[in-house]
Structures are given as structure tokens and as C-alpha cells.
Amino acid sequence: MQHRHLLFTGLLLLGTVLGIGCANSPTAPKIAALVLDVGGPDDRSFNQSAINGLKCAQQKLHLSPDSLKWVESHSPSDYQTNLTNMARQGYKVVFAVGYAMEDALKQVAPQFPNTKFAIIDDPGPHLPNCAGLVFKEQEGSFLAGFLAASVSRTKKIGFVGGQQIPLIEKFEAGYRAGAETADPSVKVTATYTGDWNDVLKGRSQAEQQFAAGDDIIYHAAGKAGLGVIEAAKARGPGYFAIGVDQDQDYLAPGRVLTSMVKHVDRAVCDTIQRVVANRFTPGEHIYGLKEGGVGLSEMRYTKQLIPPVVLKKLAIIQQMIIEGKIVPPTSLAQLKTFRPPHIP
């Protein structure tokens, strides 16, 4: 009996060291916690992608589910409280999922010098325990704009953003530059919901754009952007949405032309791996096309609708961006001086 007890204890200790203890084990190491932005874990976009990053790390590092956690923010007033609670609970790295948590992180991070913090879509505080995970959204959006303008029947395409801030301006600027590169005669309409969660407003703005002649609409509006996809689905053949953040093609098969995938999941997973390996480095970590941080979806429901010459040009443009031969604008001000490159 004593031998069995010793054997069980030894296995339990081994599991704890490897991070693969029982799901309900109180000894599971606390590795990573996410503080989600408003919009919830079921936004099928930004927050959900971050949660997928936890799942990626769990699989790659063979971690116990109890080693990882996410907590929802119902309003901005929750940010500082949630970040503080996760740090106090002893997680090795705490993620602030969204640029809006910048001020809260500046207050919390100095209080927990032994905890690593990472914020998504912001360079982060200049502290030795803070990293900023930022993306070149303009690069993936450039590809989306080129594709939309290349296949548009009406030569009128749209864009629906969430809050009108510099971050979302990167999406719009890249999209407009890509469209201009494909066909300077294509007109681009842009509106903003001013809200990340108002699905009805996203749908209403998309319906207005479709009614005005746009046949493809790209959204960068978080959960509100699901309304754009709903509007494209309701319109039927000949009308498309372009998804964002995650591969949203499955939400309306055949009505989502493509999605500009922003790999928040990869950035979260990479950061957890660095923390576990004691290779965490503060400062900015940039994810663009070259790093596999952004890009278009596989278009598994729509690829057959796209002319081979357009697909070939998309591949060429992607490589030109990676090599620095095309530099998509990051703002509407930069867009004014952008000159469409020649695509062989």
C-alpha cells in the first residue's frame, strides 16, 4: 500500500513539473491568463482568436487546462481590476487583449515586477516586464483591397470600421491602396459604426452600402462586423463580405469572399512559449506578412470564383510586400502620397 502511495505521489509530482497534471489539480502551474476586451469570448473575431492562442500553447507545451485562464471584461472599468486579479493569482504572463487597456496596464504592471505582461495592438509601457504585440494590418488589408477591386462587378466596394481610430485606419488605408493598385477607377465607400458590439448597426451600414451599388464590403468592426456578413448573406449571389481577424468564411459560405486573418492566436502562443522557455523579451514584437502575422484566408468556399490571373497576382504582391518592394500606407494621410506599383 505504501509503495502505491509513493508511486502515485511520484507521478503527480512528475505531472506537475511537466504541466500535465489532472484537470482539477490544485498544483497545476499558473502559466498564462487573458484579460479579454469587451465583446466577449464569442465574438468570432479578436477575443476568440486570443483564446485560440491559449489552446495552441496548451497543445504545443502539453499544459494542463488549469494552467491557462481567460476573464471577460464587460466594460472598460473592468480592465484594471481584471489585470490586477490575474497578476495576484500568480500567472507567469498576463495578456491585455486590446489597445484600450494601455492605461490600465501602465497602472498595474509596475506593481507586479515579477509578472510578465503583453498587450495586443499597442507597443505597451516601456517596462522590463511588458511586451507589445502589434500587427501590420495594412499589409493583409492591401491584399483584400486588391482582390475586392479585381473581382467587383460594379467597380464600387465598401469598408465598415468599428471605432474611427488610427488602428482601424490602417485597415482602411491598406484596403484603399490595394484597390487602387488593382484598378484606380474603383470607388471605395467607408463608414464607421463607432461601436465594436452593435451587430445591427454593422448590418445597417452594410445594407446602405450595398443599396448604393457596392458589391463587396470589408469589415474591421469586431463583433459589429458580423452584421456586415449577415447583410451579404441576405443579399445573396453577387454580393460579398470580407471577414477580419479570424477566418470568417464559414459564417456565410460563398458570401464571404475572403477574410483578412490577423493571427492574434499566433502572437499569444509565441509569447507563452517564450515565457515558459525563459526567453521573454520586452518591447515591440511586430507581426506582418513576413512573420505570418496577417494574410488572407484559404477562400475554400470562393476560390473557384476568382480568376487564376488574380490569384497569381495576389501571390506576387504578397512576395513584393514581404521583400519591401511594396509598402502599404498605414494611415489615410500616407495614402495621399501612395503611388500604385507595377504588378508584373
Solvent accessible surface area in square Angstrom, and as a share of the most:
residue,aa,sasa,rsa
1,M,187,0.84
2,Q,133,0.59
3,H,152,0.68
4,R,182,0.66
5,H,121,0.54
6,L,104,0.52
7,L,117,0.58
8,F,124,0.52
9,T,50,0.29
10,G,36,0.35
11,L,103,0.51
12,L,60,0.30
13,L,114,0.57
14,L,98,0.49
15,G,9,0.09
16,T,37,0.21
17,V,123,0.70
18,L,96,0.48
19,G,2,0.02
20,I,88,0.45
21,G,16,0.15
22,C,85,0.51
23,A,56,0.43
24,N,140,0.72
25,S,12,0.08
26,P,133,0.84
27,T,69,0.40
28,A,13,0.10
29,P,41,0.26
30,K,85,0.36
31,I,8,0.04
32,A,0,0.00
33,A,0,0.00
34,L,0,0.00
35,V,0,0.00
36,L,0,0.00
37,D,20,0.10
38,V,33,0.19
39,G,16,0.16
40,G,4,0.04
41,P,33,0.21
42,D,84,0.44
43,D,5,0.03
44,R,100,0.36
45,S,0,0.00
46,F,32,0.13
47,N,1,0.01
48,Q,51,0.23
49,S,3,0.02
50,A,0,0.00
51,I,16,0.08
52,N,46,0.23
53,G,0,0.00
54,L,9,0.04
55,K,111,0.47
56,C,34,0.20
57,A,0,0.00
58,Q,55,0.25
59,Q,134,0.60
60,K,121,0.51
61,L,44,0.22
62,H,127,0.56
63,L,15,0.07
64,S,2,0.01
65,P,70,0.44
66,D,59,0.31
67,S,0,0.00
68,L,21,0.10
69,K,77,0.33
70,W,103,0.36
71,V,35,0.20
72,E,56,0.25
73,S,1,0.01
74,H,145,0.65
75,S,42,0.27
76,P,90,0.57
77,S,91,0.59
78,D,39,0.20
79,Y,11,0.04
80,Q,80,0.36
81,T,76,0.44
82,N,15,0.08
83,L,0,0.00
84,T,18,0.10
85,N,57,0.29
86,M,5,0.02
87,A,6,0.05
88,R,171,0.62
89,Q,68,0.30
90,G,47,0.45
91,Y,10,0.04
92,K,99,0.42
93,V,0,0.00
94,V,0,0.00
95,F,0,0.00
96,A,0,0.00
97,V,0,0.00
98,G,2,0.02
99,Y,62,0.23
100,A,46,0.36
101,M,0,0.00
102,E,55,0.25
103,D,101,0.52
104,A,12,0.09
105,L,1,0.00
106,K,94,0.40
107,Q,105,0.47
108,V,0,0.00
109,A,0,0.00
110,P,73,0.46
111,Q,106,0.47
112,F,37,0.15
113,P,94,0.59
114,N,141,0.72
115,T,13,0.08
116,K,60,0.26
117,F,0,0.00
118,A,0,0.00
119,I,0,0.00
120,I,0,0.00
121,D,17,0.09
122,D,15,0.08
123,P,66,0.41
124,G,10,0.09
125,P,14,0.09
126,H,184,0.82
127,L,54,0.27
128,P,110,0.69
129,N,9,0.04
130,C,2,0.01
131,A,1,0.01
132,G,0,0.00
133,L,0,0.00
134,V,22,0.12
135,F,4,0.02
136,K,72,0.30
137,E,1,0.00
138,Q,15,0.07
139,E,16,0.07
140,G,0,0.00
141,S,0,0.00
142,F,0,0.00
143,L,3,0.01
144,A,0,0.00
145,G,0,0.00
146,F,7,0.03
147,L,0,0.00
148,A,0,0.00
149,A,0,0.00
150,S,35,0.23
151,V,36,0.21
152,S,6,0.04
153,R,147,0.54
154,T,54,0.31
155,K,83,0.35
156,K,65,0.27
157,I,0,0.00
158,G,0,0.00
159,F,0,0.00
160,V,0,0.00
161,G,0,0.00
162,G,0,0.00
163,Q,65,0.29
164,Q,125,0.56
165,I,38,0.19
166,P,112,0.70
167,L,29,0.14
168,I,8,0.04
169,E,44,0.20
170,K,41,0.17
171,F,6,0.03
172,E,6,0.03
173,A,0,0.00
174,G,0,0.00
175,Y,0,0.00
176,R,63,0.23
177,A,0,0.00
178,G,0,0.00
179,A,2,0.01
180,E,61,0.28
181,T,19,0.11
182,A,32,0.25
183,D,31,0.16
184,P,107,0.68
185,S,77,0.50
186,V,15,0.09
187,K,136,0.58
188,V,27,0.15
189,T,54,0.31
190,A,32,0.25
191,T,46,0.27
192,Y,37,0.14
193,T,3,0.02
194,G,49,0.47
195,D,56,0.29
196,W,47,0.16
197,N,63,0.32
198,D,54,0.28
199,V,36,0.21
200,L,142,0.70
201,K,87,0.37
202,G,0,0.00
203,R,73,0.27
204,S,44,0.29
205,Q,25,0.11
206,A,0,0.00
207,E,70,0.32
208,Q,119,0.53
209,Q,6,0.03
210,F,5,0.02
211,A,77,0.60
212,A,67,0.52
213,G,25,0.24
214,D,1,0.00
215,D,2,0.01
216,I,2,0.01
217,I,0,0.00
218,Y,0,0.00
219,H,0,0.00
220,A,4,0.03
221,A,0,0.00
222,G,13,0.13
223,K,56,0.24
224,A,0,0.00
225,G,0,0.00
226,L,11,0.05
227,G,0,0.00
228,V,0,0.00
229,I,7,0.03
230,E,71,0.32
231,A,1,0.01
232,A,0,0.00
233,K,124,0.53
234,A,69,0.53
235,R,102,0.37
236,G,12,0.12
237,P,120,0.75
238,G,21,0.20
239,Y,51,0.19
240,F,25,0.10
241,A,0,0.00
242,I,0,0.00
243,G,0,0.00
244,V,2,0.01
245,D,11,0.06
246,Q,28,0.13
247,D,41,0.21
248,Q,1,0.00
249,D,1,0.01
250,Y,98,0.37
251,L,33,0.17
252,A,2,0.02
253,P,80,0.50
254,G,15,0.15
255,R,35,0.13
256,V,1,0.00
257,L,3,0.01
258,T,0,0.00
259,S,0,0.00
260,M,0,0.00
261,V,17,0.09
262,K,3,0.01
263,H,47,0.21
264,V,0,0.00
265,D,39,0.20
266,R,101,0.37
267,A,0,0.00
268,V,0,0.00
269,C,2,0.01
270,D,39,0.20
271,T,1,0.00
272,I,0,0.00
273,Q,51,0.23
274,R,41,0.15
275,V,12,0.07
276,V,56,0.32
277,A,52,0.40
278,N,140,0.72
279,R,141,0.51
280,F,27,0.11
281,T,68,0.40
282,P,66,0.42
283,G,33,0.32
284,E,93,0.42
285,H,33,0.15
286,I,84,0.43
287,Y,14,0.05
288,G,0,0.00
289,L,11,0.06
290,K,149,0.63
291,E,83,0.37
292,G,23,0.22
293,G,0,0.00
294,V,7,0.04
295,G,12,0.12
296,L,39,0.19
297,S,10,0.07
298,E,131,0.59
299,M,12,0.05
300,R,123,0.45
301,Y,74,0.28
302,T,0,0.00
303,K,100,0.43
304,Q,135,0.60
305,L,98,0.49
306,I,7,0.04
307,P,58,0.36
308,P,111,0.70
309,V,87,0.50
310,V,13,0.08
311,L,46,0.23
312,K,135,0.57
313,K,69,0.29
314,L,14,0.07
315,A,66,0.51
316,I,44,0.22
317,I,0,0.00
318,Q,72,0.32
319,Q,87,0.39
320,M,27,0.12
321,I,9,0.04
322,I,52,0.27
323,E,92,0.41
324,G,47,0.46
325,K,135,0.57
326,I,5,0.02
327,V,116,0.66
328,P,4,0.03
329,P,5,0.03
330,T,47,0.27
331,S,27,0.18
332,L,53,0.26
333,A,71,0.55
334,Q,93,0.41
335,L,30,0.15
336,K,163,0.69
337,T,103,0.60
338,F,24,0.10
339,R,172,0.63
340,P,53,0.34
341,P,34,0.21
342,H,152,0.68
343,I,21,0.11
344,P,100,0.63
